[in-house]
Amino acid sequence: MIVMKFGGSSLATSDALTRVAGLIADRAARAPVVVVSAMGRTTDGLVAAVDLAAHGGLADARRRVAAIRDDLLAAAAPVLADVAGLERLVDAHCDELDRTLAEIAAADGWSRPRLTDAALSHGERISSLVMARLLGQRGLDAVHVDACDVLVTDNRFTEDPAFGPTNARIDRLVRPHAAAGRVAVMGGFIARTVDGHRSTLGRGGSDFSASIIGAGIGADEIQIWTDVDGVMTADPSVVPDARPLPRISFAEASELAYFGGRVLHPRTVLPAVERDIPVRVLNSRKPEVEGTLIVAACPPSGLVVKSIVYKEGITVVDVRSTRMLMAHGFLAAIFEVFDRLETAVDVVSTSEVAVSLTIDRTDRLADLVGELRRIAEVEHTGGQAIVCLVGEAIRDTPGVAATAFTALRAINVRMVSQGSARTNFSLVIDERDVPDAVRALHAAFFETPVEPAGA
């Protein structure tokens, strides 16, 4: 059994849908469970419609939904024989979506997360039904499984799944199809709360869905089909000569995803790690390319740095208090504020009287600053970015920092951090410098590579 997950760009056109159906048919003997994202940029359109409805633009939101409907029909109608049935399917979802948008327009703040997740669920619900029909039309024994009946989340919306109930439902609703050799088709990203409301796993959550399903059925492999040749040495839109990596470890993949790697969702590998299930990243447009295999442990590759990734939209929060000189509890007091306001911290740098931290969400920034100013002086700077070098050999190789700083000699580095696992080396810079920094680092580590210790 395998899991095949396809992203929105792999489903954006009629040609793309046909290509994906062929990839699934070629692997039908492996009893694939297929997990699909919303087609094309459907989710972006739904997010825009929700935002318009929430801010007094219900008429504009409805026009956005009409455009989404037209795009979906334009992509799917040429490949489905029952076009009238397709139109009824899409129209039913658009009618339900229209009612949800009207509720959002009239809602108070506390109910909007529930309504937003309900609205965003339609993309994957439609795409999974379309793919199941297309596979059946091609003669495959395909069955649609509503992911909202399988994945269970808590009641906070856009949050983690409840693995106990989820795994029980996977056993009951998904595993029998795979065991019987049927192709089960599900939407990624979507779920239902423990009390029955539609919910999601957050943007990019289809990868996470695939990993949860793969772990639940004990898959031989989880395949993430994208529009790139695998996990790359850098973002190819920034570094044109970036190249795919044949193999990386779970630890490296986790760091790459967390610090901005565009291929995998940050939480994707966690269920796979727990069950030691290989994850393979493949290109749906070039299925002959081997892609990247992510496994528990990799043999030495000769590369100290495997990949360079970056995360933009970072804010640096500087907390300083001379009163806390040599006083215990300063860090505890600071992090208690971040914990209470549910704001994650990426990079931390400390001195005796000051702490600098980076955050990538600023929705609670004013509250954070207000709370922190009760115990210290606080400044914050937006428009920053984290550039991260990732590779398990970093921990045992001298000269990595020297090579990085030499490459970035013309760029101001505001913070430096090495992760506790010592598989990453992170630098905080102005986000305007990201393209130059990534290109310079890639040239330093991949054109004239640092040799690993003992090589």
N, C-alpha and C positions, 0 to 999 in steps of 0.2 A: 504494500500500500504506500502511496505517496500523496503529498499535498501539493497542488499547483496553484500558486497565487498569481493573479494578473492585475497589474496596476491600470489606472485610468488611461494612460497614454497607449497602452497595448490594446485598448478597446474603443478607440476614439472614432473609427471609421468603419465602413462596411468591409473594406479590405482587411482591416485589422481584426475585426470580428471573425472573418473567414479564416485568417491565418491562425488565430488562437484556437478555433474549433479544430483545425487540422493538427495542431500540436497536441491537443487533448486526445484526439482520435488515435494519434500515433502511439500514445501511452495508455490506451484503454486497458491493455492487458495487466497493467500495474494497479488497477482499481483506484484511479485518482479521485481524491476529494478536491474539487475545484473551488477556490475562493476568489471572488472578483471584487474589484473596486467599482465605484461609479464610472460610467463611460465618459471618456474625455475629461472635460473641465466642468462636469455637472456639479460636483460638490462646491467648486468656487462660485458657480452661479447661485446655488442654494444659499450659501453663506451670504452673498450679496443681497439676495431677496429677503432673508431674515433680518439683516441689518436695516434695509430700507423699511420694512414693516415695523420694526421696533422704534424707528425714528420718524414716524409720521408719513412715510412714503408708501402706503399700501398699494396705491394704484401703480406706482413704479415697480413695486415688488411683483405684482401680478403680471406686468409686462415682461419682467425678467423670467418668470415661470413660463410664459408663452414662448419665449425664445429658447428656453431649455427644452420644452416639448418639441419644437421644430427640429432642434439639433439631434435629439434622440431618435426621432422618426427618420430623419435624413440618414443617420448611420445604420439603423436596424432594418428599415423597410426593404432595402435592396436584397437582403440576405434571408429574409423570412417569407415563407410562402403565404402565411395567413396574415396579410397586412391589416385586414379589418380587425382581427383579434389583437394585433399589436396596438392599433390605435385605441381600442377599448381599454387595454391594459394601461397604456400611458395616460389616457384621459382620466381614468379612475384615480390614478395616483395624483394627477394634477388637481383634480377636484378636492381630494383629501388635503393636499398641500395648501390649496386656497383657503380652506376652512382653518387650517392651523395658522397660516399667516394672519388671518383676521383675528384669531385669538391672541397672537403675539402683539398685534397692533393695539389691542385693548388691555393687555395684561399688565400687572404690576411686576416689579423686578424679581420677586422671589419665584414666580412660576415660569419665567422665561427660559431658564436652562432646560426644564422638562420639555417645553414646547419647541425650543431650538433643536434639541436632539430628535424630536419627532419629525420635524421638517427635514433635517439633514439625512434622515434614514432612507428617504425615497430614492436617492441615487442608486444605492446598492440593492435595494429591493427590486428596482426595475432591471438593473443590469444582470442580476442573477437569474431572473425569470427569462430574460431575453436569451441568455447563454444556454439555459436548460432547454428552451424550445429549439434553438439552433442545433444543439447536439442531437436532440431527438429526431429532428428533421434529417440529420445525416445518418440516421440508423443506429445511433448509440443508445444503449439502455441507460438513459439519463433521468435523474429525478431531482426536482428542486426541493431543497430543505431551507425553510425560513430561519436564518441565523438568529433572528430575534427570539425564536423558540428554543435556541440552544445556548447561546452565551448569556450569562447572568451577571449583572453588575450591581454595585451597591446603589443607594438612593441619592448619591451626590451628583450623578450624571457626569459623563466624560471622565469616568474614573476606572479603576481596576476591576477586573472581573472577580466574582466570587467563585473560586476554583472548585469547591466542593460540589455545589449544584450544577455548575457548568460541566464538569467531567461526568456527572451522572447522566446529564442529558446527551452528551456526546455518545456515551455507551448505548443509550436508548434510541437516539434519533439519527446518528451518523454511522456508527460502527457497523450496524447490520447491512447497510447499503454497500459499504466498502467490502465487507466480508462476502457478500453475494456477487461481487464483481460489477456492481452498478456504479455509474459515475454520479456522485452526489455533487450538486452545485449549490453554493451558498454565497451570500453577500458577506464581504468583510466589513469591519468597522462598526457594524450595528449589533445591538444586543437589546436586552430588556432588564429593567430593574427587578429586584426581588418582589416588588409589589405590582409588577405588570406593566409599567410605563416603558415606552421605547427609549433606548439610551444608546450611546456610542462609546467607543474606546478612545475618542479624540482623533484629531487630524493625523493621517498616516496610520491609523489603527488597523487597516486591513492586513498589513504584515503581521501584526500582533495576533489578529484573529487566526491567521494561517498557522502560526506557531502553536497557539493554544490547541487548535484542532489536531495538528500533527502530533503533539505530545499526548493528547487525549486518546487517539487511536493507535498510538505506538507506531507511527509511520516509519518507513525505511529512510525516507528523505523528505525534506521540506524544500520545495523549489519556489523561489521568488523571481518571477519573470518581469523584467523591466524593459527600458529602452536603451540601456547601456550594456557593455560587454561583461560586466561584473563589477566587483569592488575595484576602484581605480586608485592609482598612486596619488591622484589629486583630481579635483573637479575639472573635467575636460573642457568646460566652457571657459575656465581661467587658464589652464595649462593644456594647450592643444596636443602636446606630445605625451600626455599622461597615458599610462598603460594599465591594463587589467592585471590583477594579482591572481595567480592560479589557486592559492590556498592561504587562508589566514585562520587564526585561532578564535574561539569564542570570546576570549578576553579582548583580543584586538578588535573584533567586530563590535563588541559592546562599547568600547571607547570611541571608535569611529562614528558609530550611530549617535552616541550621546553628544559628541562635540561637533555635530553638524554634517556628518556624512549623508549625502542625499539619497543613497541607495536603500538603506534600511531604517525602519522606525527604531528609536532607541530601545524599546522594550522587546523587540522581535525575538532576540536570541534567548531570553530568559527561560521560557518553557522548554525550548530545545536543549539548553544546557542541562536542565534538571533531568531530562530523559536521554541525554547524550545522542540526540538525533542530528545528523548532518544537515546543514542548510546550504543549498546551492543557489547562487545568484546568476541568472541567465538573461540573455537578450532575446525577446520574442521576435524581433526582426531578423536576427541572425542565429537561429537555433543550432547551427553547426558549430558555433563558438563554445568552447568548453565552459566558460564562465568562471566563477570563483566558488570554491568549496570551503565552507566554514565548519571546522571540526574542533574537538576538545583540545587537541595538541598537534602542533605542526612540527615537522622536522626543520632543522636549521636551513634558512634560505640564502644566507649571505647578505641579506638586507637588514641593516640596523633599523631604519625607518621604513615601515611598510606603506604608509599613506600620510598625506597632509590634508587635514580638514579644517574647516572654519565655521564659526557661528557668529553671525552678525546680530545687530539689534541688542547689544549688551550694554548694561548700565553698571558703572563702577560706583560702589558706595564706600566712602572713606569714613571710618569712625575713629575719633581720636579723643583721648582723655588723659591729661597728665596726672589727674587725681588717682588714676588706676595704676600708677607706676608701682610695680612689684606687688600688686594686690591680686589675690586669687579671686576667681569668679567673674572676671571681666568678660572673657569669652563666653562663659555660660549665660551671662546676662544678655549679651548680644544675640546669640543664637536662639535664645528663648523667644525673642521678639520675632525672628524669622519663622520659627516653628509655629508660634501662635497665629501669625498672619499667613501661614501656609505658602511661603515663598521659598522656592528652592535656590540654593547657592551653588554656583559652578566652581569658581576658583577663589581661593583664600590666600592672602598674604598677611603676615603678622610681624609686628615689632613689639617692643616693650610697652608702648603707650598707644599704639594704633593698629587697626585692622582694616584691610581693604578686601572687599568681597564683590563678586560679580553676580548679577541676576539677569535673566532674559525675559522676565515678565515685570511690567511696571504698573499693572493695574492696582497694586497695593502700595506703590512707592510713597505716596503722601502719608499714608498711615505708618509705614515703616520709619520714615524720617521723623515723624512726630513722636513715635515711641522711643526711638533711639536717642533723640535729643534730650530725653529725660535723664540719660546717664552719660552723655558724651557730646562732643561737637561732631556734626555730621555734614558731609558734602557729598554730592553725587554728580556724575558726569555720564551723559548718554552718548550715543553714537560710537560706541566702542565695539570691538570684535575680539573673539578668542581664536587664535590660530594654534592648532594642536598637531604635534608630531606623534604618531602612534607606531609602536613596534615593541614586541617583547624583548628584543635584543638591546633596547635602550638601557635597561637596568644594568647590564654588564659591560657596556661599551664606553670608555672614556672619550671625551672630545665632542660629544653630541652638542652640548651647550656652546662650546667654542665655535663649532661649525655654524650653528644657528645664528649666533650673534655676529659672526663675520659676514654671513649672508645678509643680515639685516642692519648692517652698519649705517645705512642711510635712513633707517626708520626708527622712530622713537618707540621703545618698548616700555609700557607702563607697569606691567606686573609679570612675574614669572612664577610658574608652579610646576612641580613634578608630582604626579599622582602617587598615592600610597603604594599601589601595586607596581609603580615604576615602569609602566608600559606606555606612559604618555608624558610629553613635555609641552607645556602650554604657555603661550605668550599672549598678553593682552595689548592690543594696538588700536589706533584709530581705524574705524572701519573703512575709511577712504583709502587706507594703505593696504587693504587686504589683497587686491590683485597683484601688486608689486611684491608683497611679502611672500605670497604663496609661490609665485614664479621663481623668486630668488631662492627660497628654501628647496623647491623641487630641483632646481639646477644644482644646488649644493649637495643634496643627498642622493640624487639619482643619476646625475651626469658625471659627478666625481664622488662616488659613494664613500662614506666612512666604512672602513673594514670592521666587522665585529671582533671583539676581543677573542684571541685564540684562533682566528681564522688563518 
